[in-house]
Amino acid sequence: MSSIGNRTAILTLSRLANYGLLLISPIVLARLLSVAEFGRYREFLLYATMLQTVALFSINDSLLYFVPAYPASPWRVARHAAVLTLISSVAVVGAVAVVDISMGGTLLHGFLLPLAAFTLFCVNLDFWESFWIARGRPGAVFIYSACRLLGRLATTVATAVFTRNVDSIIRSLVIFEGARMVLSGAAFLAMSRTRREPPLVEPYRELLRFCIPSGLAALLGMLNKNLTSLVVARVLGVSALARYSVGRFGEPIVLTLRSSVSSVVLPEMVRKGQSERAGPLALWRRATVINTIFLFPIVVFVARYAQSLIVFAFGESYRGSAIVMQLYMLVVIRECFDFAPALRAIGQTRPLVGSNLLAVVACVAGLFLLIPRAGVAGAMGAFVIGSFVDVSYLAWRTARAYGVELHRIVPWASVGKVGLAALAASSFIISSIWTDTFGIAGVVLAGAMYCAVFALLLLAVRVPEVLVLLEWARALLFRRASQAGHQISGRAGR
């Protein structure tokens, strides 16, 4: 279990560092561009995200299952996934182009050509993260993703500073991703070992069997996740979309914390699932508690200081985004309970389709009722409703799949202790004395105090997973110190 912890820690820290860089971009752009122009930029990214999800169709995520399932042929699995991605992306972009042209360009608001190029460049030969996670190499994930995000950040910010023009920013991103795809293809040709690996029996059929339900789930999940943003852009306008996007500003960090644990645990769950049925569920329960340890403090802290954080980072124009961010914290609670790895570990991906379909229906109903009454806050309220419908259905299906009673599927004792600790620690930040005395620096001081009290309370109530995290940290630090000692000894020997 310590090896899983080490990989989880490295992957989480590396992804947080990378997304920390990524989060700089919207802050800078919000300051450099007008609210309407920033909203237009976010509209392009919204369409790009939706197209990329459809084009990928969960093909890259399948590597988390197939690489450990076929350990003798990892490069062949990657090559087959790359071919499927190429076919899927060309078909999706072509179909959308036909529809947009037939509608006189109104579907994509004039973004057709840059969107088509950006989608094709982004999704093709971009399997590396899932490939290296499945092979237990989080360090390689860090190098790849850090280089990509640093390049994208530098390209976006530099273009914005010199041109203050959204179209120029979009063109620069297209050129950057095109260069990345070319370099990625060269790296694959140089590193691939497919000729030395045994061939797979009907690889495309197996991949499709996994990816069709999983891809449909991802597609519906994408629709559920982005439907509110799409409706805000179309109904309320790009300025409203800018403020709504700022309210969801921390989403990459939340998904990073959750997905880092899930991405590392899923291959281990697959391996355990091949020998015992209960093994994957035990790992999933531990991962769920760790998710709550990471995310519950964020919920409480951000709900308390949302307005101060938004005004400081984005300016007074975005003060109205605070309520959106506070409502989004309810979605963060839902994200702690990621049932997808538990189902994928035993090859059951169809429930993911049903859960997302139900979530979309619930979200649409919420949008119809709430947007006319509450605007962007109503859009987030609809998103919250859909997310809780989704997680409720998945909990029921997971309990059935593992033959466990519904109320026992989640380790409520540990989750409850974490929740109580998070709420109890909030008593130290309720008062406005922190910001009244120290201004925005008071938010930082309050955060440090909150984290310290929360950690002490977790130790006091004896949450088992806290001890596991401490052991992971100790093993990771010991390994780093040992490696440094060997390097010093090696230099002295030479």
Protein Blocks (a to p, Z undefined) as FASTA:
>chain_A
ZZmmmmmmmmmmmmmmmmmmmmmmmmmmmmmpcfklmmmmmmmmmmmmmmmmmmnnommm
mmmmmmmmmmmlmmmmmmmmmmmmmmmmmmmmmmmmmmmmmnnommnnopmmmmmmmmmm
mmgoplmmmmmmmnopaklmmmmmmmmmmmmmmmmmmmmmmnopaklmmmmmmmmmmmmm
mmmmmmmmmmpcklmpccdehkllmmmmmmmmmmmmmmmmmmmmmmmmmmmmmmnojklm
mmmmmmmmmmmmmmmmmmmmmmmmmmmmmmmmmmomklmmmmmmmmmmmmmmmmmmmmmm
mmmmmmmmmmmmnojklmmmmmmmmmmmmmmmmmmmcfklmmmmnopaklmmmmmmmmmm
mmmmmmmmmmmmnommlmmmmmmmmmmmmmmmmmmmmmmmnopafklmpcfklmmmmmmm
mmmmmmmmmpmklmmmnommlmmmmmmmmmmmmmmmmmmnopaklmmmmmmmmmmmmmmm
mmmmmmmmmmmmZZ
